[in-house]
Amino acid sequence: MKINKKLNLVMGLDDGDGGTFHVYSVPIAREVFERYYLPLSRVFTEIMTLNLLVIGPTVAYNMLRDVAMDLAHGTVRPVCRMAWLMKFDA
């Protein structure tokens, strides 16, 4: 993974036929991060705590929606408790 001149994360992936394609990730604007830092950091914490590093955008979107709703209603779920319960749920 590299960072290009526009500060995008760039990852080269093999296409299976010997070629390579590149995936770009655009950084979040500072104004957006400053406004939404709490739900973004909660989602990041949940992803790291629950070891979900390979989740797709749909799952990340759903997590962000759920965390935002929890924060709006004052019902923030304890992340560590969720991770502990998931270990024994399997």
C-alpha positions in Angstrom: 0.0 0.0 0.0 1.2 3.5 -0.9 0.1 7.1 -0.4 0.0 9.1 -3.6 0.5 12.8 -4.2 -3.2 13.5 -3.4 -2.8 11.7 -0.1 -5.0 8.8 -1.2 -4.2 5.3 -0.1 -3.4 3.2 -3.1 -3.3 -0.6 -3.2 -2.3 -2.7 -6.2 -4.2 -6.0 -6.6 -3.7 -8.8 -9.0 -6.6 -9.4 -11.4 -5.9 -13.2 -11.7 -4.8 -12.9 -15.3 -1.3 -11.5 -14.6 -2.4 -7.9 -14.6 -2.8 -5.4 -11.8 -5.5 -3.0 -10.9 -5.3 -0.2 -8.3 -7.8 0.6 -5.6 -7.9 4.2 -4.3 -9.1 5.3 -0.9 -9.8 9.0 -0.5 -9.2 10.5 2.9 -12.0 12.0 4.9 -12.0 15.8 4.9 -10.9 17.4 8.2 -14.2 19.2 8.6 -16.1 16.0 8.2 -13.9 14.2 10.7 -14.2 17.0 13.2 -18.0 16.9 13.0 -18.4 13.1 13.1 -15.3 12.0 15.1 -17.3 10.2 17.8 -19.3 7.8 15.6 -16.3 7.2 13.3 -14.0 6.4 16.3 -16.7 4.1 17.8 -17.0 2.2 14.5 -13.2 1.9 14.3 -13.0 0.7 17.9 -15.7 -2.0 17.2 -14.0 -3.2 14.0 -10.7 -3.5 15.9 -12.1 -5.0 19.1 -14.3 -7.6 17.2 -11.4 -8.4 14.8 -13.5 -7.5 11.7 -10.6 -6.0 9.7 -11.8 -7.6 6.4 -15.4 -6.4 6.5 -17.0 -5.0 3.4 -18.4 -1.5 2.9 -22.0 -2.7 3.5 -21.1 -4.0 6.9 -19.1 -0.9 7.8 -22.1 1.2 6.7 -24.5 -0.7 8.9 -22.1 -0.5 11.8 -21.8 3.3 11.3 -25.6 3.6 11.1 -26.1 1.6 14.3 -23.5 3.5 16.2 -24.9 6.8 15.1 -28.4 5.7 16.2 -27.0 4.5 19.5 -25.3 7.9 20.1 -28.5 9.8 19.1 -30.6 7.8 21.5 -28.0 7.8 24.3 -27.7 4.0 24.3 -24.0 3.4 23.4 -23.3 -0.3 23.6 -20.2 -1.3 25.6 -17.8 -2.6 22.9 -15.6 -4.7 25.1 -18.7 -6.5 26.5 -19.9 -7.3 23.0 -16.5 -8.8 22.1 -16.5 -10.9 25.2 -20.0 -12.2 24.6 -19.1 -13.0 20.9 -16.2 -15.2 22.1 -18.7 -17.5 24.0 -21.5 -17.3 21.5 -19.7 -19.5 18.9 
